[in-house]
Amino acid sequence: MTRGQLYLARKPGSADPRKQRVFVIVSRQALVDSRFSTLVCAPVYSRHDGLGTQVAVGIAEDLKNESSIHCDELVSLPKSALTHSVGSLGAPALTELKAALTVPLALDDEPPIHNNQPSAPVAAAPPCRRRLTGWRS
């Protein structure tokens, strides 16, 4: 499994082969390679509305029809639900996917947050004045 691969996933709890959808893996590769059991994926629909959160895909990615990846509908799926690979995104589509993911997550609107610094000063919590009942020391 790699980021940008298209997989067929069956609707949870359904044995009906018609209740399947294609998803593209959007999780970072380190997560894909880890033992973590779920991945963040975006669904692929046959509808394309031309939104900035959609990436057009189709025959070039080994799909049967022209479709689009909908980055506004990210889901977490178990790796075991991704039954078999149906294609993969090329470099241009991966670049478009990266740009499309910044829109719903508002990644280009926020200043970067450094791990060792909070984004804003945090005020101290006021002391608790409520008496706890039912607890014994």
C-alpha positions in Angstrom: 0.0 0.0 0.0 1.2 3.5 -0.8 -0.2 7.0 -0.6 -2.1 7.8 -3.8 -3.2 4.2 -4.5 -6.8 3.6 -5.4 -8.5 0.8 -3.6 -11.9 -0.8 -3.7 -13.6 -0.9 -0.3 -16.8 -2.7 0.6 -19.4 -0.9 2.7 -19.0 -2.0 6.3 -21.3 -4.9 7.3 -22.4 -5.6 3.7 -21.6 -8.7 1.7 -23.2 -7.2 -1.4 -20.5 -6.7 -4.0 -22.5 -3.8 -5.5 -22.0 -1.8 -2.3 -18.4 -0.9 -3.0 -16.6 2.4 -3.5 -13.2 3.3 -4.7 -11.0 5.3 -2.2 -7.6 6.9 -2.5 -5.2 6.7 0.4 -4.2 10.2 1.6 -2.4 9.2 4.8 1.2 10.0 5.0 3.4 7.1 3.9 4.9 6.6 7.5 1.4 5.9 8.7 0.7 3.5 5.8 3.8 1.6 6.6 3.1 1.4 10.3 1.2 -1.2 12.2 -1.6 1.3 12.8 -4.8 -0.4 11.6 -6.6 2.5 9.9 -5.8 5.0 7.1 -7.3 8.3 6.1 -8.9 8.0 2.6 -10.9 10.1 0.2 -13.8 8.7 -1.7 -13.9 8.7 -5.5 -17.2 9.6 -7.2 -18.4 9.7 -10.8 -19.6 13.2 -10.2 -17.3 16.1 -10.7 -18.5 19.6 -9.7 -15.2 21.5 -10.5 -14.6 22.4 -6.8 -11.2 23.1 -5.5 -11.6 20.2 -3.2 -12.0 17.7 -6.0 -9.4 16.1 -8.2 -10.3 14.8 -11.6 -9.2 11.2 -12.2 -10.1 8.6 -14.8 -8.7 6.2 -17.4 -5.1 7.4 -16.8 -5.4 6.1 -13.2 -6.9 2.8 -14.4 -10.5 3.6 -13.5 -13.3 2.6 -15.8 -14.9 6.0 -15.9 -14.0 9.7 -15.5 -14.4 10.5 -11.8 -13.2 12.8 -9.1 -11.6 12.5 -5.7 -13.7 14.4 -3.1 -11.3 15.7 -0.4 -14.2 17.2 1.6 -15.3 13.7 2.6 -12.3 12.3 4.2 -12.8 9.0 6.2 -10.8 6.7 8.3 -10.9 3.2 7.0 -9.4 0.0 8.4 -6.6 -1.3 6.2 -8.4 -4.6 6.0 -11.4 -2.9 4.3 -9.2 -1.9 1.3 -9.8 -5.1 -0.5 -7.8 -4.7 -3.7 -5.9 -2.1 -5.7 -7.6 -0.7 -8.8 -5.0 1.9 -9.8 -2.8 4.7 -8.6 -2.3 8.4 -9.1 0.5 9.7 -11.2 2.7 12.6 -10.1 0.5 15.4 -11.6 -2.6 14.0 -9.8 -0.7 13.6 -6.6 0.2 17.3 -6.8 -3.4 18.2 -7.4 -4.5 16.0 -4.5 -2.0 17.7 -2.2 -3.4 21.1 -3.2 -7.0 19.9 -2.9 -6.4 18.7 0.7 -5.3 22.1 1.8 -8.7 23.6 1.1 -11.0 21.6 3.4 -8.4 21.5 6.2 -7.6 25.2 5.8 -3.9 24.5 5.8 -3.0 27.5 3.9 -5.0 29.9 6.2 -3.2 29.1 9.4 0.3 30.1 10.5 2.5 27.1 11.2 2.5 25.8 14.8 5.8 24.7 16.2 5.6 21.7 18.5 7.5 23.4 21.3 5.4 26.6 21.3 1.7 27.0 21.8 -0.1 29.0 19.1 -1.5 31.4 21.6 -0.8 32.2 25.3 -2.8 29.9 27.5 -4.4 31.4 30.5 -4.3 29.7 33.9 -7.5 28.0 34.9 -9.3 29.7 37.8 -9.2 27.8 41.1 -12.0 25.4 41.6 -14.3 26.7 44.4 -16.9 23.9 44.1 -16.9 21.5 47.0 -16.5 17.9 46.0 -19.1 15.6 47.6 -19.0 11.9 47.8 -15.2 11.7 47.9 -13.4 10.8 51.1 -9.7 11.5 51.8 
